[in-house]
Each structure stands twice: as C-alpha cells, then as structure tokens.
C-alpha cells in the first residue's frame, strides 16, 4: 500500500515538473521570437501627404538616337509622362553628422530640396525631406541615400501620367479656342450688361487657363524631376538582451503563473470535493426519509 502511494506521488511530481519545465521553455522561446509591433517611429507620412498636393514631380521617357554614325547619342523625349516616387526611412545614432551627409549627397547629385521639416529635441530628432532628382540620376541617388544611417524601409512607386498630360493639353486647346471666340465678341456692339457678362466670362476662362498652365508647367522639360521622400529619426543603438536576463525573466514569469495555476487547481479540487460531499449528504438524507 505504501509503495503504491509512493509511486502515485512520484507520478504526480513528474507531471508537475514537466508542466513547470514546459512553461519555462515556452516563455524562454517567446522572448527570442517576440518582436515589438509598436507603430512606426516616424511622422513622415503625415508630412509628405500634407505637401504632396502642393508639389508633384513628373518626368518623360527618353530614348537614345543614333542617327549619325560616329556621333554622340542624342536623348529624345517620347510622349510618355510618369511620376516616380521613392520613400526611404532611416534611423541614425549619429544624427548631426548623418544629416550633413544627406545634404552633401543632395549637392553631389545636383538634386533639389523642395520641402524640409525638422522636429524634436536632441536624442529624439527627426527630419523629413522631399527631394527632386533628375530622372537619369534617380537610381544612383536612391541607392546612395540608403547608405546613410540604418535603413528601416524602402519603397518605389512609378505611375504613368501620359493620359493625364494629354487631357490637360486638350483642355488647354479647348479653353484657348473659347477665349479666342469670346475676345472676338468684344468688338461687337451690345448692351452694357451683356458686355459686363462677356468680360466676366473672359476673366473666368483666363483664370482657368492660368491654373491649367501651372499644372502643365510641372510637365515641362525644365521642371522634370523624380521624387525621393527621405525620413530619418534619431534613435539609440538597439540593445541585445543577454541569455542571463532572458532566463531570469522566463523563470520569474514561470514561477508566478505556475503558482497561480496550482492555486487555481487546488481551489477547483476543493470545490469539487465539497460538491461531492454535499451531493452524498443529500442522497443520504433522501434515503433516510424514504
């Protein structure tokens, strides 16, 4: 009888020990696999989305012509217009020097800072730049800025704008013809009210042409750029967690939740035992009354 009881307790002890070990290993593995899914550190998205309506860069596809033998190839602009935008996010542990490096790279490639925003105090500074780069230097510049700081993400989008460009040109032609017809009417006799309405229409068409000219101006060859959105924030070097710390945290967590689990099982067992006792007593009372 004693041997059977000893074997029973040994079996229970092994099960509890295996449960403790399994919980410990689970928490230790979780510590290695867990990645902090906190939101992105940069506020660059808000900055770029707020200014994109004020400045858009467009470029044209260029092909090389070899018409004359032995002559230098000449770049010929085709009818395709496009918008190409790269987004580079970086983290810096040497913010001041690497900010200078960014501006040095911009000067080196003859790029233009179209918008700039800086924020934060030392230790948590951020900079967002909207940079216009000539299409032929775009790829080289894009890879050059990826060498600055520790790159967190990169992205390139290219959108065809040929149809939009053609529609703008068609609208301009239509407005110019309309304006020409209205100007011819100014030489015709008419009532004062009619002439006032005519001048108002002419003013309205001229304003539409002016706004359209601004939009078309972005497509002009002298304004042809591709866009690089560069964001950099200041952050300390990520600290590596030692094995000792991981084991300590895993052990603390295991002891805490293991004791909570054992306490829960104990009270559940006591509750089940009391329930059985009560049921047996009720059955006994019923049998006596019968």
JOQUIFEN-V521201 format. One record per residue. N is the residue number from 1. RES is the residue in one small letter. SS is DSSP state (@ for helix, = for strand, . for the rest). PHI is phi in radians with two decimals (* if undefined). PSI is psi in degrees with one decimal (NA if undefined). Layout:
# JOQUIFEN-V521201
n=N res=RES ss=SS phi=PHI psi=PSI
n=N res=RES ss=SS phi=PHI psi=PSI
This chain:
# JOQUIFEN-V521201
n=1 res=x ss=. phi=* psi=-43.3
n=2 res=x ss=@ phi=-1.14 psi=-39.9
n=3 res=x ss=@ phi=-1.13 psi=-41.4
n=4 res=x ss=@ phi=-1.11 psi=-41.6
n=5 res=x ss=@ phi=-1.13 psi=-40.2
n=6 res=x ss=@ phi=-1.10 psi=-44.6
n=7 res=x ss=@ phi=-1.10 psi=-37.8
n=8 res=x ss=@ phi=-1.13 psi=-43.9
n=9 res=x ss=@ phi=-1.18 psi=-35.7
n=10 res=x ss=@ phi=-1.10 psi=-40.8
n=11 res=x ss=@ phi=-1.13 psi=-42.5
n=12 res=x ss=@ phi=-1.12 psi=-41.1
n=13 res=x ss=@ phi=-1.09 psi=-41.8
n=14 res=x ss=@ phi=-1.10 psi=-41.9
n=15 res=x ss=@ phi=-1.10 psi=-44.4
n=16 res=x ss=@ phi=-1.14 psi=-38.0
n=17 res=x ss=@ phi=-1.16 psi=-42.0
n=18 res=x ss=@ phi=-1.11 psi=-38.8
n=19 res=x ss=@ phi=-1.12 psi=-43.8
n=20 res=x ss=@ phi=-1.08 psi=-45.0
n=21 res=x ss=@ phi=-1.10 psi=-41.8
n=22 res=x ss=@ phi=-1.11 psi=-42.5
n=23 res=x ss=@ phi=-1.11 psi=-41.3
n=24 res=x ss=@ phi=-1.11 psi=-47.3
n=25 res=x ss=@ phi=-1.13 psi=-37.7
n=26 res=x ss=@ phi=-1.07 psi=-46.3
n=27 res=x ss=@ phi=-1.18 psi=-35.7
n=28 res=x ss=@ phi=-1.16 psi=-43.4
n=29 res=x ss=@ phi=-1.15 psi=-38.5
n=30 res=x ss=@ phi=-1.06 psi=-38.7
n=31 res=x ss=@ phi=-1.09 psi=-32.9
n=32 res=x ss=@ phi=-1.37 psi=-36.1
n=33 res=x ss=@ phi=-1.54 psi=-21.9
n=34 res=x ss=. phi=-1.18 psi=134.9
n=35 res=x ss=. phi=-2.19 psi=134.0
n=36 res=x ss=. phi=-1.22 psi=118.8
n=37 res=x ss=. phi=-1.73 psi=45.1
n=38 res=x ss=. phi=-1.28 psi=156.9
n=39 res=x ss=. phi=-1.06 psi=159.9
n=40 res=x ss=. phi=-1.01 psi=143.6
n=41 res=x ss=. phi=-1.28 psi=-19.1
n=42 res=x ss=. phi=-1.64 psi=149.1
n=43 res=x ss=. phi=-1.83 psi=21.4
n=44 res=x ss=@ phi=-1.11 psi=-32.0
n=45 res=x ss=@ phi=-1.06 psi=-44.4
n=46 res=x ss=@ phi=-1.10 psi=-40.7
n=47 res=x ss=@ phi=-1.10 psi=-49.8
n=48 res=x ss=@ phi=-1.21 psi=-37.4
n=49 res=x ss=@ phi=-1.19 psi=-27.9
n=50 res=x ss=@ phi=-1.36 psi=-23.7
n=51 res=x ss=@ phi=-1.86 psi=-8.6
n=52 res=x ss=. phi=-1.11 psi=-28.4
n=53 res=x ss=. phi=-1.30 psi=-16.1
n=54 res=x ss=. phi=-1.62 psi=-24.0
n=55 res=x ss=. phi=-2.56 psi=119.7
n=56 res=x ss=. phi=-2.25 psi=137.3
n=57 res=x ss=. phi=-1.84 psi=135.1
n=58 res=x ss=. phi=-2.23 psi=151.9
n=59 res=x ss== phi=-2.36 psi=168.8
n=60 res=x ss== phi=-2.10 psi=146.9
n=61 res=x ss== phi=-1.22 psi=133.8
n=62 res=x ss== phi=-2.11 psi=136.1
n=63 res=x ss== phi=-2.04 psi=158.3
n=64 res=x ss== phi=-1.68 psi=133.5
n=65 res=x ss== phi=-1.82 psi=134.8
n=66 res=x ss=. phi=-2.15 psi=47.7
n=67 res=x ss=. phi=-1.10 psi=-43.2
n=68 res=x ss=. phi=-1.79 psi=132.9
n=69 res=x ss=. phi=-1.17 psi=133.3
n=70 res=x ss=. phi=1.40 psi=-6.8
n=71 res=x ss=. phi=-1.51 psi=160.9
n=72 res=x ss=. phi=-1.17 psi=137.6
n=73 res=x ss=. phi=-1.13 psi=137.3
n=74 res=x ss== phi=-1.88 psi=134.0
n=75 res=x ss== phi=-1.38 psi=126.1
n=76 res=x ss== phi=-2.02 psi=128.3
n=77 res=x ss== phi=-1.39 psi=127.1
n=78 res=x ss== phi=-1.54 psi=-178.6
n=79 res=x ss== phi=-1.44 psi=-2.6
n=80 res=x ss== phi=-1.49 psi=130.2
n=81 res=x ss== phi=-1.98 psi=144.9
n=82 res=x ss== phi=-2.62 psi=161.8
n=83 res=x ss== phi=-2.07 psi=126.7
n=84 res=x ss== phi=-2.19 psi=121.7
n=85 res=x ss== phi=-2.24 psi=127.2
n=86 res=x ss== phi=-1.93 psi=142.4
n=87 res=x ss== phi=-2.15 psi=121.4
n=88 res=x ss== phi=-2.16 psi=125.3
n=89 res=x ss== phi=-2.01 psi=132.4
n=90 res=x ss== phi=-2.38 psi=153.8
n=91 res=x ss== phi=-2.07 psi=138.7
n=92 res=x ss== phi=-2.20 psi=137.0
n=93 res=x ss=. phi=-1.76 psi=-4.9
n=94 res=x ss=. phi=-2.32 psi=67.6
n=95 res=x ss=@ phi=-1.05 psi=-47.1
n=96 res=x ss=@ phi=-1.05 psi=-48.6
n=97 res=x ss=@ phi=-1.17 psi=-40.0
n=98 res=x ss=@ phi=-1.34 psi=-23.9
n=99 res=x ss=@ phi=-1.17 psi=-40.6
n=100 res=x ss=@ phi=-1.10 psi=-38.1
n=101 res=x ss=@ phi=-1.12 psi=-37.5
n=102 res=x ss=@ phi=-1.06 psi=-49.9
n=103 res=x ss=@ phi=-1.16 psi=-33.6
n=104 res=x ss=@ phi=-1.13 psi=-39.9
n=105 res=x ss=@ phi=-1.15 psi=-38.5
n=106 res=x ss=@ phi=-1.07 psi=-44.9
n=107 res=x ss=@ phi=-1.16 psi=-38.8
n=108 res=x ss=@ phi=-1.05 psi=-38.1
n=109 res=x ss=. phi=-1.66 psi=6.0
n=110 res=x ss=. phi=1.13 psi=28.2
n=111 res=x ss=. phi=-1.45 psi=171.4
n=112 res=x ss== phi=-2.21 psi=128.6
n=113 res=x ss== phi=-1.43 psi=109.5
n=114 res=x ss== phi=-1.56 psi=-32.4
n=115 res=x ss== phi=-2.56 psi=148.6
n=116 res=x ss== phi=-2.55 psi=138.6
n=117 res=x ss== phi=-2.43 psi=130.0
n=118 res=x ss== phi=-2.16 psi=142.0
n=119 res=x ss== phi=-2.66 psi=166.0
n=120 res=x ss=. phi=1.59 psi=157.7
n=121 res=x ss=. phi=-1.64 psi=170.8
n=122 res=x ss=. phi=-1.01 psi=129.7
n=123 res=x ss=. phi=1.84 psi=-22.3
n=124 res=x ss=. phi=-2.52 psi=40.9
n=125 res=x ss=. phi=-1.41 psi=154.4
n=126 res=x ss== phi=-2.41 psi=150.4
n=127 res=x ss== phi=-2.45 psi=135.2
n=128 res=x ss== phi=-2.18 psi=130.4
n=129 res=x ss== phi=-2.23 psi=135.0
n=130 res=x ss== phi=-1.87 psi=114.4
n=131 res=x ss== phi=-2.04 psi=129.2
n=132 res=x ss== phi=-1.66 psi=124.1
n=133 res=x ss== phi=-2.18 psi=137.7
n=134 res=x ss=. phi=-1.08 psi=142.5
n=135 res=x ss=@ phi=-0.97 psi=-37.7
n=136 res=x ss=@ phi=-1.24 psi=-19.1
n=137 res=x ss=@ phi=-1.83 psi=0.5
n=138 res=x ss=@ phi=-1.03 psi=-52.2
n=139 res=x ss=@ phi=-1.08 psi=-43.2
n=140 res=x ss=@ phi=-1.11 psi=-42.3
n=141 res=x ss=@ phi=-1.16 psi=-41.0
n=142 res=x ss=@ phi=-1.03 psi=-43.0
n=143 res=x ss=@ phi=-1.33 psi=-28.2
n=144 res=x ss=@ phi=-1.18 psi=-42.9
n=145 res=x ss=@ phi=-1.25 psi=-17.4
n=146 res=x ss=. phi=-1.28 psi=-9.1
n=147 res=x ss=. phi=-1.57 psi=0.0
n=148 res=x ss=. phi=-1.74 psi=122.4
n=149 res=x ss=. phi=1.23 psi=-159.8
n=150 res=x ss== phi=-1.89 psi=113.3
n=151 res=x ss== phi=-1.24 psi=128.0
n=152 res=x ss== phi=-1.72 psi=-33.3
n=153 res=x ss== phi=-2.84 psi=151.7
n=154 res=x ss== phi=-2.43 psi=152.1
n=155 res=x ss== phi=-2.80 psi=143.4
n=156 res=x ss== phi=-2.28 psi=133.6
n=157 res=x ss== phi=-2.21 psi=135.9
n=158 res=x ss== phi=-2.23 psi=124.8
n=159 res=x ss== phi=-2.17 psi=129.5
n=160 res=x ss== phi=-1.28 psi=130.2
n=161 res=x ss=. phi=-2.09 psi=17.0
n=162 res=x ss=@ phi=-1.09 psi=-47.4
n=163 res=x ss=@ phi=-1.11 psi=-39.7
n=164 res=x ss=@ phi=-1.10 psi=-40.8
n=165 res=x ss=@ phi=-1.12 psi=-43.4
n=166 res=x ss=@ phi=-1.16 psi=-38.2
n=167 res=x ss=@ phi=-1.14 psi=-39.0
n=168 res=x ss=@ phi=-1.13 psi=-41.7
n=169 res=x ss=@ phi=-1.12 psi=-41.6
n=170 res=x ss=@ phi=-1.12 psi=-40.1
n=171 res=x ss=@ phi=-1.12 psi=-38.9
n=172 res=x ss=@ phi=-1.11 psi=-45.4
n=173 res=x ss=@ phi=-1.05 psi=-43.1
n=174 res=x ss=@ phi=-1.13 psi=-41.9
n=175 res=x ss=@ phi=-1.18 psi=-37.7
n=176 res=x ss=@ phi=-1.11 psi=-41.0
n=177 res=x ss=@ phi=-1.15 psi=-40.4
n=178 res=x ss=@ phi=-1.11 psi=-40.7
n=179 res=x ss=@ phi=-1.17 psi=-39.4
n=180 res=x ss=@ phi=-1.08 psi=-41.8
n=181 res=x ss=@ phi=-1.15 psi=-40.4
n=182 res=x ss=@ phi=-1.16 psi=-38.7
n=183 res=x ss=@ phi=-1.13 psi=-33.5
n=184 res=x ss=@ phi=-1.15 psi=-31.7
n=185 res=x ss=@ phi=-1.24 psi=-20.2
n=186 res=x ss=. phi=-1.14 psi=-24.3
n=187 res=x ss=. phi=-1.44 psi=-8.4
n=188 res=x ss=. phi=-1.50 psi=145.6
n=189 res=x ss=. phi=-1.23 psi=154.7
n=190 res=x ss=. phi=-3.14 psi=173.8
n=191 res=x ss=. phi=-1.21 psi=158.6
n=192 res=x ss=@ phi=-1.10 psi=-41.7
n=193 res=x ss=@ phi=-1.09 psi=-41.1
n=194 res=x ss=@ phi=-1.13 psi=-39.6
n=195 res=x ss=@ phi=-1.21 psi=-35.4
n=196 res=x ss=@ phi=-1.13 psi=-44.1
n=197 res=x ss=@ phi=-1.10 psi=-37.2
n=198 res=x ss=@ phi=-1.14 psi=-43.8
n=199 res=x ss=@ phi=-1.15 psi=-34.3
n=200 res=x ss=@ phi=-1.14 psi=-40.1
n=201 res=x ss=@ phi=-1.14 psi=-40.1
n=202 res=x ss=@ phi=-1.10 psi=-43.5
n=203 res=x ss=@ phi=-1.07 psi=-41.5
n=204 res=x ss=@ phi=-1.12 psi=-42.9
n=205 res=x ss=@ phi=-1.17 psi=-40.7
n=206 res=x ss=@ phi=-1.09 psi=-38.6
n=207 res=x ss=@ phi=-1.14 psi=-42.3
n=208 res=x ss=@ phi=-1.09 psi=-39.7
n=209 res=x ss=@ phi=-1.14 psi=-37.9
n=210 res=x ss=@ phi=-1.13 psi=-45.7
n=211 res=x ss=@ phi=-1.10 psi=-39.5
n=212 res=x ss=@ phi=-1.16 psi=-36.2
n=213 res=x ss=@ phi=-1.12 psi=-36.1
n=214 res=x ss=@ phi=-1.13 psi=-43.3
n=215 res=x ss=@ phi=-1.13 psi=-43.6
n=216 res=x ss=@ phi=-1.19 psi=-27.1
n=217 res=x ss=@ phi=-1.07 psi=-29.0
n=218 res=x ss=. phi=-1.16 psi=-20.6
n=219 res=x ss=. phi=-1.62 psi=-5.9
n=220 res=x ss=. phi=-1.07 psi=149.4
n=221 res=x ss=@ phi=-1.09 psi=-32.9
n=222 res=x ss=@ phi=-1.29 psi=-15.9
n=223 res=x ss=@ phi=-1.83 psi=12.3
n=224 res=x ss=. phi=-1.31 psi=115.5
n=225 res=x ss=. phi=-2.45 psi=159.3
n=226 res=x ss== phi=-1.88 psi=157.1
n=227 res=x ss== phi=-1.87 psi=135.8
n=228 res=x ss== phi=-2.12 psi=119.6
n=229 res=x ss== phi=-1.69 psi=109.8
n=230 res=x ss== phi=-1.96 psi=125.5
n=231 res=x ss== phi=-2.16 psi=134.8
n=232 res=x ss== phi=-2.43 psi=133.2
n=233 res=x ss== phi=-2.18 psi=155.2
n=234 res=x ss== phi=-1.59 psi=128.3
n=235 res=x ss=. phi=-2.67 psi=147.2
n=236 res=x ss=. phi=-1.24 psi=159.8
n=237 res=x ss=. phi=-1.13 psi=133.7
n=238 res=x ss=. phi=-1.09 psi=127.9
n=239 res=x ss=. phi=-1.47 psi=136.2
n=240 res=x ss=. phi=-1.51 psi=140.8
n=241 res=x ss=. phi=-1.58 psi=128.5
n=242 res=x ss=. phi=-1.28 psi=160.2
n=243 res=x ss=@ phi=-1.09 psi=-39.0
n=244 res=x ss=@ phi=-1.03 psi=-44.5
n=245 res=x ss=@ phi=-1.14 psi=-42.3
n=246 res=x ss=@ phi=-1.08 psi=-44.3
n=247 res=x ss=@ phi=-1.13 psi=-41.7
n=248 res=x ss=@ phi=-1.08 psi=-47.4
n=249 res=x ss=@ phi=-1.13 psi=-42.3
n=250 res=x ss=@ phi=-1.11 psi=-39.1
n=251 res=x ss=@ phi=-1.19 psi=-42.6
n=252 res=x ss=@ phi=-1.07 psi=-45.0
n=253 res=x ss=@ phi=-1.10 psi=-41.9
n=254 res=x ss=@ phi=-1.14 psi=-45.1
n=255 res=x ss=@ phi=-1.07 psi=-44.5
n=256 res=x ss=@ phi=-1.06 psi=-53.5
n=257 res=x ss=@ phi=-1.37 psi=-24.2
n=258 res=x ss=@ phi=-1.18 psi=-44.5
n=259 res=x ss=@ phi=-1.12 psi=-38.3
n=260 res=x ss=@ phi=-1.12 psi=-40.1
n=261 res=x ss=@ phi=-1.15 psi=-44.5
n=262 res=x ss=@ phi=-1.10 psi=-40.3
n=263 res=x ss=@ phi=-1.10 psi=-41.3
n=264 res=x ss=@ phi=-1.11 psi=-43.1
n=265 res=x ss=@ phi=-1.13 psi=-38.3
n=266 res=x ss=@ phi=-1.10 psi=-49.8
n=267 res=x ss=@ phi=-1.18 psi=-32.9
n=268 res=x ss=@ phi=-1.15 psi=-39.5
n=269 res=x ss=@ phi=-1.14 psi=-44.1
n=270 res=x ss=@ phi=-1.07 psi=-42.6
n=271 res=x ss=@ phi=-1.10 psi=-41.7
n=272 res=x ss=@ phi=-1.13 psi=-40.1
n=273 res=x ss=@ phi=-1.10 psi=-44.7
n=274 res=x ss=@ phi=-1.09 psi=-38.6
n=275 res=x ss=@ phi=-1.12 psi=-41.1
n=276 res=x ss=@ phi=-1.13 psi=-43.6
n=277 res=x ss=@ phi=-1.05 psi=-44.9
n=278 res=x ss=@ phi=-1.11 psi=-43.3
n=279 res=x ss=@ phi=-1.09 psi=-43.0
n=280 res=x ss=@ phi=-1.10 psi=-40.9
n=281 res=x ss=@ phi=-1.13 psi=-40.6
n=282 res=x ss=@ phi=-1.10 psi=-43.0
n=283 res=x ss=@ phi=-1.10 psi=-38.1
n=284 res=x ss=@ phi=-1.16 psi=-41.8
n=285 res=x ss=@ phi=-1.11 psi=-39.4
n=286 res=x ss=@ phi=-1.14 psi=-41.1
n=287 res=x ss=@ phi=-1.16 psi=-36.2
n=288 res=x ss=@ phi=-1.20 psi=-41.6
n=289 res=x ss=@ phi=-1.18 psi=-28.8
n=290 res=x ss=. phi=-1.29 psi=NA
